[in-house]
């Protein structure tokens, strides 16, 4: 079981940076230079906002008395 989990995390550790580089290159090539900063800002807002809202929802779910 531990080996399977380690293998899974190794795949994530390998795939995430490669996917990030590929998406960044796509954004730089697909959009005009004057919009690249704004596009990156929107993607950061979506990803970081999703992280924060996910933590908020998880905290509310854990603290909910109906779950215990």
C-alpha positions, 0 to 999 in steps of 0.5 A: 500500500505504501509503495502504491502511494509513493508511486502515485505521489511520484507521478503527481510530482513529475506531471504537475511541473510538466503540465504547468510549463506546457500551459504557461507556454501555451498561454504565452503563445496563444495570447498577444503580448499586451494581454499576457500579464492579465491572462496570468493574473486571471489564472492565478486568481482562479487557482489561488481563489479555488485553494482558499475557498476549498480550505474554507469549505473543508473547514466548515464541513469538518466543524459541522456538528451533523458530520460527527 
